[in-house]
Amino acid sequence: MSTIPRLVIAAPASGTGKTTVATGLMAAFTEAGLTVSAHKVGPDYIDPGYHALATGRPGRNLDAYLCGPDQVEPLFLHGSAGADLAVVEGVMGLYDGASGYGELASTAQVAKLLRAPVVLVVDASAQSRSVAALVHGFASWDPGVRLAGVILNKVGSDRHEELLRAALDEAGVPVLGALRRAPQVQTPSRHLGLVPVAERQAEAVDSVRAQAAQVREGCDLKALLALAHSAPELPGTAWDPAQAVARSGAGSVTGKPVVAVAGGAAFTFSYAEHAELLTAAGAEVAVFDPLRDERLPAGTQALVIGGGFPEVYAAELSANEPLRRSVVALAVSGAPVVAECAGLLYLSRSLDGKPMCGVLPADARMSQRLTLGYREAVALSDNALAAAGTRVRGHEFHRTVLEPGAGTSPAWGMTHPARRVEGHVQDGVHASYLHVHWAAEPSLARRLAAGAAARPPLEAPRG
């Protein structure tokens, strides 16, 4: 049984300020001396970066579509181990989930699975008494959701706050905070959402400090902490990467093969559990920065290039010719190379006309169209990541186009929402736009580690 105090920070819709409030709460409680565990509902990679900055611990995702509802509590307990408080930031509106699946993957579903009280962040900038009707509707829609309080955001004045509080008194929902408009707490955005922490480290630190100060000034932290402590015990068992690998059908490999993992500002998208699973599978994870490092880590036997923003850094990535040659040498050797989204672009011949690694016979370019959504897929052949027939749930999130989008041996056969083939498999390379959470299918990490163990370490390129 776990008694971790916890809160879910939700909103009626996207754009109300819940990321600012949730991150501010995490930072304020951390600055007060608490060990805070940060979680994000859904597949988003960017918000957890700010959560990690606020708490000093990894930001973690809770996605009932990618990992299944039965994994939400175990992953939460794993991530919150040793914490005094857990703060869970919701996704979109409180009741918005995977399209066509009802409540699946919604903030409401996660709150119910965690038996956690919900605090609703409301953008009050264009309403007064009507806020009570809005909050009443959200509080009464699903009796299984415990909407326990409201934080009013973008309040215009003291008089405005008085009107809002009076209305919510009638609705019987406590107001736990009222925040004025504060430009200094805003985080810049671009084509895929917030600019990641890794790209603006100093500015991000300042933003998080400002968010913490705003929350301390405008919120009743004592009441919020008491609310978190009112959450009942959770009866489940924490997820364990070693047990997950063992249950996938095989134990860890021997020899600690080196799996290089791309990081830095261009490749910021990664779930914390992936490195934990690789380590549990017997691999040594070596992080490198393709913007700075001219060679893969010493002894590399496999490579993972996750998501991020290579389009923003195309010139710098292209200019790092020594590293590109190192990546090509590893791929040509037949070693396992797994690339997701940004990694797929980096392995292509070109990105917006700038030379990339040239491992794949394809070219990438920016597009005006956003490709976004959950997917179901099946591995079409045995490859570095998955055995043929392996079924996964993933998501796509990009504004780029790869031509051709599928090679002669595609990575995945998409089965929902549309049937199509996607990605490239050649030699030891598995490259695709699809993001997959390996905690849902630990055999992926075990297969990659085993493939790495079977390869000799990469030798340094000559010349």
N, C-alpha and C positions, 0 to 999 in steps of 0.2 A: 504494500500500500504506500502511496506517495501523497504527501500533504503540501506539495509545492504551491504557494500562493500564486494566483494567476489572474490576469485580466485580458480580455479581448477588446481591442480598439477597432470599432467598426464605423460605418458611415452610411447615409442613405444612398450615396452615389459616389463615383469617382470625382476627384477635384475639390473635395470639401476641406482638405487639409489633414486627413487622418495620418499620412506619413509624417508630416511635421509634428503632429501631436504625439504620435506613438514614439518617434525618435526622441522628442523632447522629454517625454516621460522616462524612457530608458536612461537617457543621460542624466536627468535630474536625480533619479533614484540611485544611479551609480555614483554620482558625485556626493550623495548623502551617505555613502558607505556600504550600500547593498550590493551584493553580487546578482546581477540581472541577466537573465537568459532571454534572448531576443528570437522571435519567430515571425515568419511571414506566411500568410495563407496564399496558396497559389504557386505558380512556377517562377515568378519574377526573381531575377538575379540581382537587380540593382539596389532595391531597398535594403536587402540584408547587408550590403556593404556599409550603408549608413548606420544600420543597427549595430554592426560590429564595431564601428568607430565609437558609437555611443557607450557601448558596454565593455569593450575589451575582450569580448568572447565571440566566437563565430556566430554570424547570423544564419539561421536555419529556416528551411521551408517546410510547410505542412500542406501537402497537396493530396486531397482524397481521390482525385482522378488519376494522377500519375502513380501513386503508391497504393491506393485503395483505402477505404475508410478504416479498415482494421489496423492499418499501420500508423494512423495519425497519433493515437495515444502513445504507442511504443516509441515513435520517433521524438515526440514531445518529451517524454521522460528521459530519453537518452540525451537530448540537447540541453535539458534543464538540470541535469545532475549537478549537485553542488551549489545550486543557485538559491538565493533567498527569495527571489521573485521572478516570475516569467511574464513578459508582455508580448502578446500576439497581435500583430497588425493584420487587419483584414484585407480583403481584395474587393475592388469595385464596391457595389452596394451590398448591404448586409445579406440580402437574400439572393444575390446574383451568383450563379454557379456555371458549370459546364453547359453549354447550349444544348438543349434537347434532353437533358438528364435531370430535370427538376432541381432539387437542392444540392446535388452532388458537387463537391468542391467549393461550395459557398462558405462564406464566413460563418453563417448561421449553423451549417452542418458541423464545422470544426468546433464551434463554441459548444454545441451539444455533445459532441464526442469527448470534449475535454471537461464538460460540466463546469464551464467557466462563465462568470458574469461578464456581460457585454456593456461597454461604455460607448455611446453613440456620439460621434463628432458631427455636429450640424453647422453648416454654413448659414449663419444667421444674417448675412449682410443685406438681404432684400426682403426680410419678413419681421414681424413682431409676434402678434398673438397666434398667427397661423402655425408657428413652430409647435404649439401644443398638439394640434391636429396631426401634424407630421409625425411627431414622436409617439403619440398615442397609436397611430396606425402601425408603426414599426414594432411597438411593444406588444400589441395584441395580435399580430398576424400569425405568429407561431407560439403557442403556449409553452413549447419546449425550450424556447430561447429566453434566457433571463436577462432582459434589458434593464440594467440596474442603475443607470445614470446617464447624464448628458454632459458633454463639454461643448459649449457654444464657441464657435470660431468666427473671426472677422466681425466682432461686435463693434458698432460704430461709436458709441458714447456711453456714458453712465446712464443716461435716460433710456437709451436703447436696451441696455442690460436689465434695467428695472422692469421694463415691459416684458422682456423675454422670460425673466425669472417669475414674474407674476403669472404669466400664461402657463408655465410649466408646473407651478404650484397647483394649479387647477387640475392638471393632468396627472399629478401624483408621482412624477418622475424627478428624482433629485438632480439638481444642477451641481456638478462637481468641478466646474471650471468655466471661465468666460475669458476669452482671449481677444485682445485688440488686433487690428491689422498691423503687421510688422514686416516690412519688406526685407529686413536683414535676415529673417529666418528662412526666406525662400531659397530653393535649390534650383539652379538652371536646368532646363530640359532641352531635348532635341528630338530627332526622328523616332527614337525607340523609348522615350521617357526621360527620367532624370539622368544627368551626366554622372557616371560612376565616380565613387570616391577616389579610385586610383588615378583618375585624370585631373583631380583638383584637390589634392590632399590638404594643403594649407587652408584653402578656402572652405573645404568641407569641415575641417576642424572648427573653424570660426562659426559656420552655420549651425553645427550641432550644439556648440556652446550657447549660441543665441537662442536656439530652440529650447534648451534646458532652462535658460533664464526666463524665457517667456512662460514656460509651463510652471516654474516655481512661483512666479508672480501671479499667474492667473488661475491656477488650479489648487484644489484642496488635496495636497499630497497625502495628508494623514487619512482623509476619508477614502481616497483611492486605494491606499495600502490596506486599510481595514476591509474594504470591499474585496480586494484580492485574497485576503486571509479567510474570507467567508466561503471560498470555493471548497467543495467537499473533497474527500480523499479520492484518489484515482486507484482502482484496483489492479491495473495492468502491470506488465513487466517491461522494463526499458529495452528498447532495441539494442542489440549487441552485434557489431560488425563481424566478429569472429564466429559467433553462432550463425549469423546469416550466411556467411561463406560456407560453413560446414553443412548447413541445411540445403545449400545449392547443389550438393551431390559430391563434393570433393573437398579435401582439406587444403591447407595452404601449401604453396610450392616451396622448394628448397633453394638455397643459394642467394636469396634476396636480390632478384633481378632488378635492375634500375629502370624505372618507368619515368621518363621525363614528362613533365606537365607544363604546358605553356601558361605563363602568367603575365604580370605587368599590365600597363594601361590598355593595351590592344586586346587582351584576352582575359577579361574579368569574370566571365560567366562560368561558375562552377559550383556544384553542390558540395558542402563540406563532407558529406557521407562518402563521396567518391574516393577521396584520398584515404579515408578511414577503411573503406572496403579493400582498396589496393594493398594497404599496409597489412590488414588482417589476412589477405590472401598470400602474404609472404613477400611482397614487393617492397622496394625502397623507392619512395616518391621523391623526385628531384625537380623542384620548380625552377624555371628559367624565364627570362624576359626576352622575347624575340625582338624587341626594340633596342636592346642593349648588348645582349650576349651574342658573340660571333660564332659560337659553337654550342652544340647540345652538351648537356652535362656529361662528365667523364663516365665512361662505362655504360652509356645508354643502350638499352636493349629493346625498348618500346617507347612509343611517343603518343601523348594525348594532347590534342589542340582543341580546346573548347570554344565556347562562344565569346562574343565581345564586339569590338568595333574596328575591324581592320580597315574598313572604308575611311575612317577618320585618320588612320595612320598609314595609308597605302604607300605614300612616298618613302616614309622611314623604313617600313618593312621591306620595300623593294630595294632600298639602298643597302640593306644589310645582306650583301651577297654572300659573305662567308657562311652565315647561318643557313641561308637558302640552300647552299651547296651541301651543307651538313645534313639537312632534312632530306634532300634528294638522295644522298648516299645511303641514309638509313632506309628510306622507302624502297630503293632499288635492291637493297640487300634482302628484301623479303621480311624484314622485321615488322611486328605489329604497329600500325599507325592508325589511330582512331581520331577522327576529326568531326566536330559538330559545328555546323553553321559558319561561324567566323573561321574555324579551322578548315572547313571545306573551301572557303574562298582563298585562304592562304596557300592551299595546295594546288590551286588552279594555275593556269598559264598566266592569267592577267586579271587585275582588278581595276576597273575604270581606266584601262589602257596601260597601267603600270605593271611591269613584270613581277610575278609572284614565283612560287617554287617550281611550277611546271610539272608537278607530279601527275596531275590529272589533265586529260585532253579536253579542257573546258575553260571558258572565260566568264568572268563575273562583272557585273556593273550595277550601279545604284539604280533604283526604280522609284517612281512616285507611289507605287502601290504597296501597302502594308499587308504582308502575309502573316496572319495571326490566328492561332487556334489550337485546340487539342486534336490529337490524331491517334488512331489505332493502326498498327502496322505489324507485318510479319517479315522475318528475315528470309530472303529468297535463296540464300546459299550459305554454306559454311564460310565464315570469315573471321577476322581477328577479334571481332566483338561478340558475335552471336552464332550459335549453331543454326543451321537451316531449320525453319519452322518455329523458331522462337517468337513468341508474340509479346509485343510491348505496347504500352501507352506512352505517348510523348506529346511535345508541343512544338509548333513552329512560331518564329518571331523574327521577322527580317523585312528589310526594304531593299533587298538585292535580288538579282536574277542571275542564275547560272545557266549557261548555254553550252552543251546540252545539260539538262537537269538530271538526266540519268545516263549512266554508262552502259556498255554492252552487258555488264553484269551489275544490275542495280543493287543498292544496299537494302532497300525496303520495298515491300509491296504494301501500299497504303490501302487499308480496308474500310476506313471510316474517317471523315464523313464522305469522302469520295474515293473511288478505286483508281489508283494510278501507281506507277513505279517511280522511285526517287533515289538519288544518290549514286555513288560509285564504289564498286569493289574491284580492286585489282591487286594482284600479288598479296602483300600483307596489309593493304590499305583499306579501311572502311571509312568512307566520308559521306556525310549527309547533312541536310538542313535540320533533321529531327533531333530535338533535345530529349534525352531519356534520363529518368532518375534511377540510378542503379540500385537504390535500396529496394525498389520494387522487383528487381531481377538481379540478385547478387551474383548469379552465374556469369554475368557480363564481366565483372571485375576479376573473378577467378579465371575466366577464359583468357583475358588479356594478360594477367600475371603469368599464367602457364605458357602462353605464347612467347612472352618475354624471356622466361627461363630457358626456353628451347633455342634461343638465339645467342650468338656470341656478342660481346660488347662491341659497340661501334668504334672503329678506329678513327683517329683524327684525320681529316682530309689532307691530302698533300697539295702543295702549291698555293 
